Amino acid sequence: MTAYRARLTETDIRRLIKATDDDERAAAAHKLCRSMEKAELTGEEREAAQKILRMLAHDAAELVRRAMAVTLRSSDLIPRDVARALAADVDSVALPLISFSPAFTDEDLIEIVQAGSALRQVAVAGRPVVGRDVATAVADLGCEQAVRTLAANDNADIAETALGRCVDRFGTSPEIVAAIAYRQVLPLSVTERLIELASDAVREHLVTRHAVAPETAIRLAAFARERATIDLVDQASNHADLAAFTAGLNARRALTGSLLLRALARGQMSLFEYGLAELAGTPHPRAWLMIHDAGPLGLKAIYDRAGLPPRLFQAFRAGVDTWRTLQAEGADTAGDDFRQQMLQRFLTQRPNAPREDLAYLMERLDQEPAPARAAIGAAA
């Protein structure tokens, strides 16, 4: 600690001891804590600083204790025993530390949650980092606002069972259902439950952002007008295991030529490949080789083996050729812009596709924002 900071500390300590006015002592406490936080303390100086903090924690004036709690709310200078003592203080003193202080262990935070104060539960749930055990305690015991805060905190490590517990307790709360639905990562079991509870807007987000089981996707697609707007092509892009996804669709007789044509026209080549492989009973690597064979026979052979309608083959042929042309032009086949460009190029060829499929594809093209459509048109 520099000589200047040492003199400043001594001066403020004297002010704390001699001052009778609470406001003056609180100002001195704030200045002292800020000075200690900024200083590079040696081990001995750190011990001396923590002795001062213990003294401040027992000051009779709430303003003094609050000044310390607010100034050092995120500091590692406050010892655990001081943090625990202040966590039991009045809300104005306790809440800043409970919300931020690194001095607390998970056991301390769970104890705070178990004590039952709604404001303090919310403070725990909104911390910059919330450990899994603490999150579970909030899910089990927290008030509605605390659970909502927890669900909205993407820095909270919430176990699948704890998320399920949140839904068990507050599944009728639209705010909590939405907060859970908009988390960055959701387990499949939780997504499935939320779909049944969410509003139309939140349900649309769930089926677009998160993977759902094939049977759920099919059920929602079949009753889209009543329950949700879901697109099996979009849903497939959320699944890392397309082989399992297409197998599930095939088991429920939803893996149709219409679905695969829509997928291909929208640039979802992987779904098309895995779909043909599933229908043809062929391993994916072999299906890939036949589809992308530069000759005229490979695609036709696996198409026929898959049992797809002969009348649609030329539309599929046009889709594969369009995809290959765009790839040769250097397009990023994984991007959303590519999918729209693929769709536009495909439709300009006037493919011999069923009317309902063409209507679907035109609708998807119209859903792209105008600036993006203009950019696509210019590129084409």
C-alpha positions, 0 to 999 in steps of 0.5 A: 500500500502506498504511503498516500493510501496509508495516510488516507486509510488512517484519516478515514479510520479516525473519521469513523471513530470520532464522527457522530453523524451517520452520514459522515461516517457512511461517507468515510466508510465508502471512501475507505472501502473504495481505497482498499479495493483499489489498492494492491495489498500485501498479505499483511495489509489484506489482513489489516483491511479485513479487520477494519471490515469486521469493525464496519460490519458491526457498526450501529449505523445502517448507513455505514454497513450499507456503504460497505456492502454496496462499495464491496459487493463484487469484491473478494476482499470481504471475508466469508464470515463478514459476508454471512453476517451482512447477509442476515442484516436488513435488506438494504445491507444484505441484498447487494452482497447476496446478489454479487459477492464471491465470498459466499459458498454454494452452501451459504447461498442454499441456506439463504434460499431455504430461509424463505425471504422472497427478495433474497431468493431473487437476489440469489437467482440473479447472481452472475453465476449460479451453481447447479445445487443452488439452482436446484434449491431455487427451483424447489423452494424459491418464490415465483419471482425467484424461479422466473429470475433463475429461468431467465438467467443463462448463467445459471446451471440448471439441471434437467430435473430442476427445470422440470421442477420449475414447470411442475410448480409454475407451469401455469405462469406464462412469464415463467414458461416463456423464461424457460422457453427462451433459455439458450439450451433446453433438454428435450423432455422440458421442451416437450412439456413447454409446448403443451403450456406455452402461448402461440408465440413462445411455442413457435420459438420452441419448435423453431429453436429447439429440437422436439421428438419426431412424433411431437413434430408430426402431431403439431404439424398435423394440427397446425391451425389449432396448436402451432405452426411447425415445419418439419423441414425447419425442425430437422435442422435442429437435430444433430442426429438426422439418421434418427430423425428420419427413421422416426419420421419414416416409422410414422409414415411422415417421410414422404416425397413431398417432405423431401422435395421441400427440403431439397428445394430449400437447400436442406441437402443433408435431410434429403440425403438421410431421407433417401437413405432411410427410404432406400434402406441404404447406408448414408455414405452410399446414398451420398455417393449415388446422389452426388454422382456426376453421371445420370444414373446414380440419383435415379437408381437410389430414387427408384429404390426409395419408392418415390413417385416417378412423376416427381423425379425431374423436380428432384433432378432439378433440385440436385442440379441447382444445389450443385451449381450453387456449390460450384459457384462458391456459395456457403451451403450452410447459411440461411442466405444460401437456402433462400437463393436455392429456393429462388433458383429452384422456383425459376426453373418452373419444376413439375412439382405438386401444386401444394408443394409449390404453394408451400415453397412460394410462401417460404420465399415470401417469408424472407425479409425484403432486404434479404430477398433483394440481395438474393435477387441481385446475386442471382 
